[in-house]
Amino acid sequence: MSTFWSVWVIVIVLGTIFGCAWLLLATRKGQTNDTETENTTGHSYDGIEEYDNPLPKWWFYLYLGTCVFALGYLALYPGLGNYEGLLGWTSTNQWEAEVQEAEEKYGPIYAQFGETPIPELAQNEDAMKIGQRLFANNCSVCHGTAARGQVGFPNLTDDDWLWGGEPEQILHSIAKGRQGNMTPKGVMPNMTNEQVDQVVNYVLSFSGREKDAEAAEAGAAVFAQACTACHGADGTGMQAVGAPNLTDNIWLYGSTYEWIKETVVNGRQNQMPAQEGRLTDDQIHILAAYVYSLSN
């Protein structure tokens, strides 16, 4: 914070506190009675007269006490511009201390679980409780609290995997992240509208939802030219590049003609952010075991 704004904050804060205290004292000094009385101030509002009574002493001293407390607090803690306070407290220091305390308390537990093979760890109830909380804090915003996914985010509870469902593959996905890229019109950028219609119908035929038999038949040649490099000749996908299986009737972006056409024409860009650096290796190991347990 610049010096100007620091001074500005100090003036505003202290001015407010002293202003409130002055207003209270000035008002009390101007009162003509120290005890409760039947005298009025002479003001009348719709026939209702205002008594000239002082504030209750407990209220008066409590209000002054809040002003004194505010000054004491601002002397000990930051709140006056760039002034750091006598205690030197900062939210960063407190957060770092809490993290250090948590690492000392839970670090040995994480380390113990981190040395356990994922299939075995997936059977450990205590570890899975930790994994569930790690998932809720770091993964549920995309995959949902029940890990069943949503449009554009895969369901982790079935046995359909874009990048593979073995422990090492899940661990890599969480630690390093994944970058999915479905290019518009595959490797055939000059695909015509008619060819788009044909290949969409052909893709629909994989799962028995053929829309136009004649178009689907013609779409086989288009698919072979534009899509097989990633999805394979039989449409079962390729986990090495994250290309989904088109024959199992499990869809990441919807299975209607319109959804598939949108994917073919405009492509898709998916990113699974890497958790390496955000979570420790042991936490990633536990999280991978939890994800593994969801479909095993």
ABEGO torsion letter per residue (X at the ends): XBAAAAAAAAAAAAAAAAAAAAAAAAAAAABABABBBABBAGBBBGGBBBBBBBBBAAAAAAAAAAAAAAAAAAAABBGBEABAEAAGBBAAAAAAAAAAAAAAAAAAAAAAAAABBAAAAAABAAAAAAAAAAAAAAAAAAAEAAGAEBBGBBBAABABBAAEABAAAAAAAAAAEBBBBBBBGEABAABBAAAAAAAAAAAAAAAGABABAAAAAAAAAAAAAAAAAAAEAAGAEBAAAGBBBAAAGBBAAEABAAAAAAAAAAEBBBBBBBABGABBAAAAAAAAAAAAAAAX
